[in-house]
């Protein structure tokens, strides 16, 4: 998932992908990745406004459709803590328990730990 604040506002598109490529052998892009990415429903303060729950749910519904379109998907990596919370709540609400939600920093840390253990 490409968070709105990181991609559009921050301009960081290549850097997260470089980390993903180095940390994940089977990285797959979602449809409309990058600048055309769909908001998960957490942007613009929507996730902090209880009155916007319906809007957030509708936005995440589009994201859930993108996830369901990827065969064999086991996990989704989310670089933004706010988006991660939206993903965890949205997946639970839709009973999509088969998907693990990982932070990008968490994935990189696990990869470094695995490398360290392999080097013994």
Secondary structure as UniProt FT lines:
FT   HELIX           5..9
FT   HELIX           14..23
FT   TURN            25..26
FT   TURN            31..32
FT   HELIX           34..36
FT   HELIX           43..48
FT   HELIX           50..52
FT   HELIX           53..68
FT   TURN            71..72
FT   STRAND          75..78
FT   HELIX           81..93
FT   TURN            94..95
FT   TURN            97..98
FT   STRAND          100..103
FT   HELIX           104..119
//
